[in-house]
Amino acid sequence: MWGKLMVQINQKDKDSFIYPRSRYYGEIKPENLVFNANLQEFAHKVSYIANLETGGKLSPDEAYEQIHMLWRKLKHSKNELKIGINKVN
């Protein structure tokens, strides 16, 4: 039992180290919080891709394509959450 608990605790520590989350200071609305989480994930992944390209593990074209795909997913998320669209009350 203790071994399983320690693995879970260690996994949480590892995840928070590898994928740190910054505090959100903007307007607190569910869609803003979700988009902020998506934006932070995008930034982390772009950083990894850039480091792999810099280290010669990815070609510039591969890096560009991966970042472009991530950008499209982030843009889709923004549109689905209706971020930046003036809403009529």
GUNUKE-635327 format. One record per atom (N, C-alpha, C, O): residue number from 1; x, y, z; atom name. Coordinates in pm, 1 decimal, decimal comma. Example, Ala and Ser with C-alpha at 12.3 -4.5 7.8 and 13.67 -1.06 7.14 Angstrom:
BEGIN
bavex u v w marlum
1 1319,0 -569,0 780,0 N
1 1230,0 -450,0 780,0 CA
1 1320,0 -330,0 780,0 C
1 1423,6 -331,9 846,5 O
2 1285,0 -225,0 708,0 N
2 1367,0 -106,0 714,0 CA
2 1290,0 3,0 787,0 C
2 1340,9 113,8 803,9 O
//
This chain:
BEGIN
bavex u v w marlum
1 82,1 -119,7 0,0 N
1 0,0 0,0 0,0 CA
1 86,6 126,3 0,0 C
1 63,6 216,8 -80,2 O
2 185,6 133,0 89,1 N
2 270,3 251,8 96,4 CA
2 348,7 272,6 -32,7 C
2 370,2 386,0 -75,4 O
3 391,0 163,3 -94,0 N
3 465,9 175,0 -218,6 CA
3 384,4 241,0 -327,4 C
3 434,2 326,3 -400,8 O
4 256,8 200,6 -337,7 N
4 168,7 258,5 -438,9 CA
4 144,0 406,4 -410,4 C
4 140,9 487,7 -502,8 O
5 126,6 441,4 -283,4 N
5 104,5 580,4 -245,0 CA
5 227,4 665,2 -278,3 C
5 213,9 776,5 -329,1 O
6 345,4 613,9 -250,3 N
6 469,0 687,4 -280,1 CA
6 485,9 707,5 -430,4 C
6 531,9 812,9 -474,3 O
7 449,1 607,6 -508,8 N
7 457,9 621,4 -654,7 CA
7 364,2 732,6 -701,1 C
7 401,1 812,8 -786,9 O
8 242,6 738,3 -644,7 N
8 147,3 842,0 -682,6 CA
8 198,4 980,5 -641,8 C
8 187,1 1075,6 -719,1 O
9 254,0 992,4 -521,9 N
9 307,6 1120,2 -476,8 CA
9 424,8 1161,3 -565,0 C
9 433,4 1276,2 -608,3 O
10 515,3 1066,8 -591,4 N
10 629,9 1097,5 -675,6 CA
10 586,2 1136,5 -815,9 C
10 647,9 1223,9 -876,8 O
11 482,6 1074,8 -868,5 N
11 432,5 1109,1 -1002,1 CA
11 378,1 1251,8 -1002,2 C
11 400,8 1326,0 -1097,7 O
12 306,5 1291,3 -896,5 N
12 254,7 1427,9 -887,8 CA
12 369,1 1528,1 -883,0 C
12 364,0 1631,7 -949,3 O
13 472,1 1497,6 -804,9 N
13 588,7 1586,1 -797,5 CA
13 655,8 1597,3 -933,5 C
13 693,9 1706,4 -975,9 O
14 670,1 1484,6 -1001,5 N
14 734,8 1483,3 -1132,9 CA
14 651,9 1563,6 -1233,9 C
14 706,2 1642,7 -1311,0 O
15 521,2 1542,5 -1232,5 N
15 435,2 1614,6 -1325,8 CA
15 439,6 1764,6 -1300,6 C
15 444,5 1842,6 -1395,7 O
16 437,9 1806,4 -1174,9 N
16 440,7 1949,8 -1146,7 CA
16 576,9 2009,9 -1179,6 C
16 586,0 2128,9 -1209,8 O
17 682,1 1929,9 -1174,1 N
17 814,3 1978,0 -1212,7 CA
17 825,1 1990,4 -1364,5 C
17 873,9 2090,9 -1416,0 O
18 779,5 1888,2 -1435,1 N
18 790,5 1886,9 -1581,4 CA
18 688,7 1980,9 -1645,2 C
18 718,5 2045,9 -1745,4 O
19 569,0 1988,5 -1587,9 N
19 462,5 2072,0 -1642,5 CA
19 418,3 2175,1 -1538,4 C
19 306,1 2167,3 -1488,3 O
20 503,7 2270,6 -1505,3 N
20 463,6 2368,2 -1403,2 CA
20 349,3 2454,7 -1454,4 C
20 341,0 2485,2 -1573,3 O
21 264,2 2492,3 -1365,6 N
21 152,3 2580,3 -1399,1 CA
21 173,1 2713,2 -1329,2 C
21 205,0 2718,5 -1210,4 O
22 154,7 2819,0 -1403,6 N
22 163,0 2952,2 -1346,0 CA
22 25,3 2993,7 -1299,5 C
22 -76,0 2949,2 -1353,4 O
23 22,3 3078,7 -1199,6 N
23 -103,5 3128,8 -1148,0 CA
23 -168,9 3217,7 -1253,0 C
23 -100,2 3288,2 -1326,9 O
24 -300,8 3214,5 -1259,4 N
24 -376,7 3295,7 -1355,2 CA
24 -423,8 3422,3 -1285,5 C
24 -484,3 3415,7 -1178,5 O
25 -396,2 3537,7 -1345,7 N
25 -431,8 3666,2 -1286,9 CA
25 -541,0 3739,3 -1364,2 C
25 -580,4 3849,2 -1325,3 O
26 -589,6 3681,7 -1470,6 N
26 -690,5 3747,9 -1552,7 CA
26 -830,5 3737,6 -1493,7 C
26 -849,2 3697,9 -1378,6 O
27 -927,5 3774,3 -1575,4 N
27 -1068,1 3767,5 -1534,6 CA
27 -1106,0 3620,4 -1513,6 C
27 -1087,6 3536,8 -1602,1 O
28 -1159,0 3590,9 -1395,4 N
28 -1190,7 3452,4 -1359,7 CA
28 -1324,9 3412,7 -1422,1 C
28 -1432,2 3446,4 -1371,9 O
29 -1314,3 3340,6 -1532,3 N
29 -1430,3 3280,9 -1598,0 CA
29 -1385,3 3142,5 -1642,3 C
29 -1268,4 3124,4 -1676,2 O
30 -1474,8 3044,7 -1642,9 N
30 -1433,5 2908,5 -1679,5 CA
30 -1361,4 2900,5 -1813,2 C
30 -1260,5 2830,9 -1824,7 O
31 -1411,6 2970,8 -1914,5 N
31 -1348,6 2962,5 -2046,3 CA
31 -1208,3 3023,8 -2045,4 C
31 -1119,6 2976,4 -2116,4 O
32 -1188,2 3128,3 -1965,7 N
32 -1055,2 3188,3 -1956,3 CA
32 -957,0 3093,6 -1887,9 C
32 -841,5 3082,9 -1929,1 O
33 -1002,8 3025,5 -1784,0 N
33 -915,9 2931,7 -1712,7 CA
33 -877,6 2813,6 -1801,9 C
33 -762,7 2769,4 -1801,4 O
34 -973,7 2763,1 -1877,9 N
34 -945,0 2651,7 -1968,8 CA
34 -848,1 2696,1 -2076,8 C
34 -752,6 2625,0 -2108,0 O
35 -872,2 2814,0 -2134,5 N
35 -782,3 2861,4 -2238,6 CA
35 -642,3 2885,9 -2183,4 C
35 -543,2 2856,2 -2250,1 O
36 -633,7 2939,7 -2062,5 N
36 -502,5 2962,1 -2002,1 CA
36 -426,9 2831,5 -1984,6 C
36 -306,6 2825,9 -2010,1 O
37 -495,8 2726,4 -1941,3 N
37 -431,6 2595,0 -1927,5 CA
37 -383,6 2545,7 -2064,5 C
37 -273,1 2492,8 -2076,4 O
38 -466,3 2563,1 -2167,1 N
38 -427,9 2523,0 -2302,7 CA
38 -308,2 2604,0 -2352,1 C
38 -218,2 2550,1 -2416,5 O
39 -307,9 2732,8 -2321,7 N
39 -198,3 2819,9 -2364,0 CA
39 -67,3 2780,2 -2295,4 C
39 38,1 2778,3 -2358,9 O
40 -74,0 2748,6 -2166,5 N
40 46,5 2705,6 -2095,4 CA
40 99,0 2573,7 -2151,5 C
40 219,9 2556,1 -2166,8 O
41 8,7 2481,4 -2181,9 N
41 50,3 2354,1 -2240,9 CA
41 115,9 2378,5 -2377,6 C
41 218,1 2317,6 -2409,3 O
42 57,4 2466,8 -2457,6 N
42 114,5 2502,8 -2586,8 CA
42 256,8 2555,8 -2569,8 C
42 347,9 2514,4 -2641,5 O
43 275,3 2646,1 -2475,9 N
43 406,7 2706,3 -2453,1 CA
43 510,1 2601,7 -2412,2 C
43 624,1 2605,3 -2458,4 O
44 470,6 2508,8 -2325,8 N
44 563,0 2403,3 -2283,3 CA
44 602,2 2314,6 -2401,0 C
44 719,7 2282,1 -2418,3 O
45 505,3 2276,0 -2480,6 N
45 533,9 2188,2 -2594,2 CA
45 620,2 2258,1 -2698,6 C
45 710,5 2196,8 -2755,7 O
46 593,2 2385,3 -2723,7 N
46 675,6 2460,2 -2819,0 CA
46 819,2 2467,2 -2767,6 C
46 914,0 2454,5 -2845,2 O
47 834,9 2487,3 -2638,4 N
47 969,2 2490,9 -2579,8 CA
47 1042,5 2359,2 -2601,9 C
47 1159,8 2359,0 -2639,1 O
48 974,2 2247,4 -2579,2 N
48 1035,7 2115,9 -2602,4 CA
48 1076,0 2098,1 -2749,2 C
48 1186,2 2052,3 -2779,7 O
49 985,2 2134,9 -2838,4 N
49 1012,0 2119,9 -2981,5 CA
49 1131,3 2206,4 -3022,3 C
49 1218,6 2161,2 -3096,4 O
50 1134,9 2330,1 -2974,1 N
50 1246,1 2419,1 -3006,5 CA
50 1377,8 2361,8 -2954,7 C
50 1479,9 2369,0 -3023,0 O
51 1375,5 2305,4 -2835,4 N
51 1497,5 2245,4 -2780,3 CA
51 1540,9 2122,9 -2860,2 C
51 1660,3 2102,1 -2881,7 O
52 1445,1 2041,8 -2904,1 N
52 1479,9 1925,8 -2986,3 CA
52 1538,2 1969,2 -3120,4 C
52 1631,9 1907,1 -3170,7 O
53 1483,2 2075,0 -3177,9 N
53 1536,2 2124,7 -3305,3 CA
53 1676,0 2182,2 -3284,4 C
53 1765,7 2158,0 -3365,1 O
54 1694,8 2257,6 -3177,3 N
54 1826,0 2315,4 -3147,7 CA
54 1930,0 2206,9 -3125,5 C
54 2045,6 2221,1 -3165,2 O
55 1887,6 2097,6 -3061,2 N
55 1978,5 1986,6 -3034,0 CA
55 1998,4 1892,2 -3151,6 C
55 2070,3 1793,0 -3139,6 O
56 1936,3 1921,3 -3264,0 N
56 1954,4 1839,6 -3383,1 CA
56 1869,4 1713,8 -3386,9 C
56 1890,2 1628,6 -3473,2 O
57 1774,9 1700,3 -3296,1 N
57 1688,1 1581,8 -3292,8 CA
57 1568,1 1595,2 -3385,6 C
57 1506,4 1495,3 -3422,5 O
58 1535,2 1717,0 -3422,9 N
58 1427,3 1744,2 -3518,2 CA
58 1481,5 1838,0 -3624,7 C
58 1562,3 1926,3 -3596,0 O
59 1436,6 1818,2 -3747,0 N
59 1474,5 1912,3 -3852,7 CA
59 1391,3 2039,6 -3835,0 C
59 1286,7 2036,6 -3770,2 O
60 1436,9 2150,4 -3891,8 N
60 1356,7 2273,2 -3884,3 CA
60 1216,5 2255,0 -3942,7 C
60 1119,5 2309,0 -3889,7 O
61 1206,1 2179,4 -4051,3 N
61 1074,5 2155,7 -4111,1 CA
61 983,6 2076,2 -4018,9 C
61 865,2 2107,5 -4006,1 O
62 1038,9 1972,1 -3953,6 N
62 959,2 1893,1 -3859,4 CA
62 914,0 1978,6 -3741,7 C
62 798,8 1972,0 -3698,8 O
63 1006,3 2058,5 -3690,6 N
63 972,9 2146,0 -3578,1 CA
63 862,4 2243,5 -3618,3 C
63 766,2 2263,2 -3544,1 O
64 876,6 2303,9 -3735,4 N
64 775,3 2397,7 -3782,9 CA
64 638,9 2329,9 -3794,0 C
64 538,6 2384,4 -3747,9 O
65 634,8 2211,9 -3854,7 N
65 507,8 2140,8 -3873,3 CA
65 443,2 2106,5 -3739,2 C
65 321,9 2120,0 -3723,3 O
66 523,7 2062,5 -3643,3 N
66 468,5 2028,6 -3511,8 CA
66 413,9 2152,4 -3440,9 C
66 306,3 2148,0 -3381,2 O
67 488,6 2262,6 -3448,0 N
67 442,0 2386,4 -3384,3 CA
67 318,7 2439,5 -3456,3 C
67 226,7 2490,2 -3392,2 O
68 316,2 2428,3 -3587,7 N
68 199,8 2472,7 -3664,6 CA
68 75,6 2392,6 -3625,5 C
68 -32,9 2449,2 -3612,3 O
69 90,7 2261,5 -3607,0 N
69 -20,6 2177,4 -3564,7 CA
69 -68,9 2219,1 -3424,8 C
69 -189,1 2229,3 -3400,7 O
70 25,3 2242,9 -3333,7 N
70 -11,8 2286,7 -3199,4 CA
70 -84,0 2420,7 -3203,4 C
70 -180,1 2442,5 -3129,7 O
71 -36,8 2511,2 -3290,8 N
71 -100,0 2642,1 -3304,7 CA
71 -245,0 2627,4 -3352,2 C
71 -334,6 2694,6 -3301,2 O
72 -267,1 2539,5 -3449,4 N
72 -403,8 2518,4 -3498,6 CA
72 -494,2 2465,6 -3387,9 C
72 -610,0 2505,9 -3377,2 O
73 -441,1 2375,1 -3305,4 N
73 -520,1 2322,1 -3194,0 CA
73 -551,9 2431,8 -3092,8 C
73 -663,2 2437,0 -3040,5 O
74 -455,5 2519,4 -3064,7 N
74 -479,0 2629,4 -2971,3 CA
74 -581,9 2726,8 -3028,2 C
74 -669,9 2774,0 -2956,1 O
75 -570,7 2756,5 -3156,6 N
75 -666,1 2846,6 -3221,7 CA
75 -807,1 2787,3 -3218,9 C
75 -904,8 2858,1 -3194,5 O
76 -816,4 2656,2 -3244,3 N
76 -945,6 2587,8 -3238,6 CA
76 -1004,2 2598,0 -3097,6 C
76 -1123,4 2623,4 -3080,5 O
77 -919,7 2578,2 -2998,4 N
77 -962,3 2589,5 -2858,6 CA
77 -1016,3 2729,8 -2831,0 C
77 -1121,5 2745,2 -2768,9 O
78 -944,0 2831,7 -2877,3 N
78 -986,6 2970,2 -2857,9 CA
78 -1123,1 2994,6 -2921,3 C
78 -1210,1 3057,9 -2861,4 O
79 -1140,6 2944,1 -3042,1 N
79 -1268,8 2963,2 -3111,0 CA
79 -1381,6 2887,4 -3041,7 C
79 -1491,8 2940,3 -3027,5 O
80 -1355,6 2765,4 -2999,0 N
80 -1458,1 2685,5 -2930,8 CA
80 -1500,6 2749,9 -2798,8 C
80 -1617,8 2745,5 -2761,5 O
81 -1404,4 2809,6 -2728,8 N
81 -1433,7 2874,3 -2599,7 CA
81 -1486,4 3015,1 -2615,9 C
81 -1524,6 3079,7 -2518,3 O
82 -1488,4 3063,4 -2741,4 N
82 -1536,9 3198,0 -2774,9 CA
82 -1457,8 3305,7 -2701,3 C
82 -1514,6 3403,4 -2652,7 O
83 -1325,6 3286,8 -2693,6 N
83 -1237,5 3385,3 -2631,7 CA
83 -1214,9 3498,3 -2731,2 C
83 -1183,3 3473,9 -2847,7 O
84 -1231,2 3622,4 -2684,8 N
84 -1206,8 3737,8 -2770,6 CA
84 -1323,0 3776,1 -2859,2 C
84 -1312,1 3868,4 -2939,8 O
85 -1433,4 3706,5 -2845,2 N
85 -1552,3 3738,1 -2923,9 CA
85 -1644,9 3819,4 -2835,3 C
85 -1678,8 3777,8 -2724,5 O
86 -1685,6 3936,1 -2885,0 N
86 -1777,0 4021,7 -2807,1 CA
86 -1911,5 3952,7 -2797,0 C
86 -1975,5 3920,7 -2897,1 O
87 -1952,7 3930,5 -2672,0 N
87 -2081,6 3866,1 -2648,3 CA
87 -2185,9 3972,7 -2617,5 C
87 -2159,3 4067,5 -2543,5 O
88 -2304,7 3956,3 -2674,9 N
88 -2415,1 4048,5 -2648,4 CA
88 -2491,9 3990,6 -2531,7 C
88 -2535,0 3875,4 -2535,7 O
89 -2509,1 4071,4 -2426,6 N
89 -2580,6 4024,2 -2306,7 CA
89 -2727,2 4038,3 -2321,2 C
89 -2802,0 4003,4 -2229,8 O
//
